[in-house]
């Protein structure tokens, strides 16, 4: 039986024409680097981002969806090395934030991208939460 070898990227939907807002949020605020889309996909719109340094394995693709609806429940959880610093950056930029009152032993908060998609930001010291919860 084949086994999953890893995760290549996560795709998040966005509305048409939102590329500049995506660059401001995912590039400028989150510090991800925009990478060119393959020529065969570029005409579809959207943009792709990758992490740098320790986050080099992180890849987020934003793809245009004609009947776009934000993902308010589904989300990507990103590990952050300075959770308080990122929260302060988001607050200064006016990003919508939310705390989850559920005590699960993980330092985290939720942020909403310019399109209303939810992201979970997790303190990197709490990595492995999902594996730990298996018991």
Secondary structure as GFF3:
##gff-version 3
##sequence-region A 1 135
A	DSSP	beta_strand	10	14	.	.	.	ID=ss1
A	DSSP	alpha_helix	19	22	.	.	.	ID=ss2
A	DSSP	pi_helix	23	29	.	.	.	ID=ss3
A	DSSP	beta_strand	33	35	.	.	.	ID=ss4
A	DSSP	alpha_helix	39	42	.	.	.	ID=ss5
A	DSSP	beta_strand	47	50	.	.	.	ID=ss6
A	DSSP	three_ten_helix	53	55	.	.	.	ID=ss7
A	DSSP	beta_strand	59	64	.	.	.	ID=ss8
A	DSSP	beta_strand	75	80	.	.	.	ID=ss9
A	DSSP	alpha_helix	83	93	.	.	.	ID=ss10
A	DSSP	beta_strand	96	98	.	.	.	ID=ss11
A	DSSP	beta_strand	108	112	.	.	.	ID=ss12
A	DSSP	beta_strand	118	123	.	.	.	ID=ss13
A	DSSP	three_ten_helix	124	126	.	.	.	ID=ss14
A	DSSP	alpha_helix	129	132	.	.	.	ID=ss15
###
